[in-house]
Amino acid sequence: MDFNEALRDILAAHQEYHQDAYRYLYYAANPAAYAEQNTGTPSGNQHKNLNAREFYITFCEILLREYGPMARTIVRYWGLHTTLDIGRATYYLITAGVLSKKKHESLEDFEHLPSLDATLLAPYEPTSLS
């Protein structure tokens, strides 16, 4: 299914997350789409098969690259407050057929990841001078 069609269906059924949250989750699984969005050069559909931790880290890296210290504020505006929120939104994309998962992967894989706040704020925490 086309991402934009799937997004319309997801938003009609699940209004707890902003459309941009889904777009950036899609970018985490599809770096080619992210590159295309940034350069305007079509680069094909090349989904990466990442486990929950890798997917989460990739998602956060994209956010930090794009929004810097505002990333935490932006994801909260999008309705993403915990890693489980990221998992739920990701599973909406999976259910819509935009992303896929392996048999053994589950929503619970997102529960025990480092906190969203810690991950997005860590690069901006002051370091000791000792």
C-alpha positions as CSV (number, residue, x, y, z in Angstrom):
1,M,0.0,0.0,0.0
2,D,1.1,3.5,-0.7
3,F,2.4,5.3,2.4
4,N,0.1,8.3,2.0
5,E,-3.0,6.1,1.6
6,A,-2.0,4.1,4.6
7,L,-1.4,7.2,6.6
8,R,-4.9,8.5,5.8
9,D,-6.3,5.2,7.0
10,I,-4.2,5.1,10.1
11,L,-5.2,8.7,11.1
12,A,-8.8,8.0,10.5
13,A,-8.7,5.1,13.0
14,H,-6.0,6.3,15.4
15,Q,-5.8,10.0,16.2
16,E,-3.5,9.8,19.2
17,Y,-0.3,10.4,17.1
18,H,0.5,13.3,14.7
19,Q,1.0,12.4,11.0
20,D,4.6,13.5,11.2
21,A,5.3,10.9,13.8
22,Y,4.3,8.2,11.3
23,R,6.4,9.9,8.6
24,Y,9.5,9.8,10.7
25,L,8.9,6.3,11.8
26,Y,8.7,5.4,8.2
27,Y,12.0,7.2,7.5
28,A,13.6,5.1,10.2
29,A,12.7,1.9,8.4
30,N,13.3,3.4,4.9
31,P,16.5,5.5,4.8
32,A,16.0,5.9,1.0
33,A,12.7,7.8,1.6
34,Y,14.4,10.0,4.2
35,A,17.2,10.8,1.7
36,E,14.7,11.5,-1.0
37,Q,12.8,13.8,1.2
38,N,16.0,15.7,2.0
39,T,17.6,15.8,-1.5
40,G,14.6,15.5,-3.8
41,T,16.4,12.7,-5.6
42,P,14.4,9.4,-5.9
43,S,16.4,6.6,-4.5
44,G,14.0,3.7,-4.4
45,N,12.2,1.8,-1.7
46,Q,14.8,0.1,0.4
47,H,13.3,-0.9,3.8
48,K,15.8,-1.9,6.5
49,N,14.9,-4.9,8.6
50,L,15.8,-3.6,12.1
51,N,15.0,-5.0,15.5
52,A,13.1,-2.7,17.9
53,R,16.2,-1.3,19.5
54,E,17.9,-0.6,16.2
55,F,14.7,0.9,14.8
56,Y,14.3,3.1,17.9
57,I,17.9,4.4,17.8
58,T,17.7,5.1,14.1
59,F,14.4,7.0,14.7
60,C,16.0,9.1,17.4
61,E,19.1,9.7,15.3
62,I,17.0,11.1,12.5
63,L,15.1,13.3,14.9
64,L,18.3,14.6,16.5
65,R,19.7,15.3,13.1
66,E,16.6,17.1,11.9
67,Y,15.5,19.0,15.1
68,G,18.5,19.0,17.4
69,P,17.7,20.0,21.0
70,M,14.0,20.5,20.0
71,A,13.5,16.8,19.2
72,R,12.1,15.9,22.6
73,T,9.6,18.8,22.4
74,I,8.5,17.9,18.9
75,V,7.9,14.2,19.6
76,R,5.8,15.1,22.6
77,Y,3.8,17.4,20.4
78,W,3.3,14.4,18.1
79,G,2.0,12.4,21.0
80,L,5.0,10.2,21.5
81,H,5.9,10.3,25.2
82,T,7.3,6.8,25.7
83,T,9.1,4.1,23.8
84,L,5.8,2.1,23.9
85,D,4.1,5.0,22.1
86,I,6.7,4.6,19.4
87,G,6.0,0.8,19.3
88,R,2.2,1.4,19.0
89,A,2.6,3.9,16.2
90,T,5.1,1.5,14.4
91,Y,2.6,-1.4,14.8
92,Y,-0.1,0.8,13.2
93,L,2.2,1.1,10.2
94,I,2.8,-2.6,10.2
95,T,-0.9,-3.4,10.4
96,A,-1.5,-1.0,7.5
97,G,1.1,-2.9,5.4
98,V,3.6,-0.1,5.2
99,L,6.2,-1.8,7.4
100,S,6.8,-5.4,8.2
101,K,8.0,-7.4,11.1
102,K,9.5,-10.9,11.8
103,K,7.3,-13.5,13.6
104,H,9.1,-13.3,16.9
105,E,9.0,-9.5,17.1
106,S,6.3,-7.8,19.2
107,L,5.1,-4.5,20.6
108,E,6.6,-5.5,24.0
109,D,10.1,-5.2,22.4
110,F,9.6,-1.4,22.7
111,E,8.9,-1.5,26.4
112,H,12.4,-1.9,27.8
113,L,14.3,0.5,25.6
114,P,16.1,3.6,27.0
115,S,13.6,6.3,27.7
116,L,12.7,8.7,24.9
117,D,13.6,11.7,27.1
118,A,17.0,10.3,28.0
119,T,17.8,9.4,24.4
120,L,16.8,12.7,22.9
121,L,18.3,14.9,25.7
122,A,21.6,13.0,26.3
123,P,23.6,14.8,23.5
124,Y,22.7,18.1,25.1
125,E,23.5,17.3,28.8
126,P,26.4,19.2,30.2
127,T,29.5,17.3,30.8
128,S,31.7,17.6,33.9
129,L,34.9,19.6,33.6
130,S,36.9,17.4,35.9
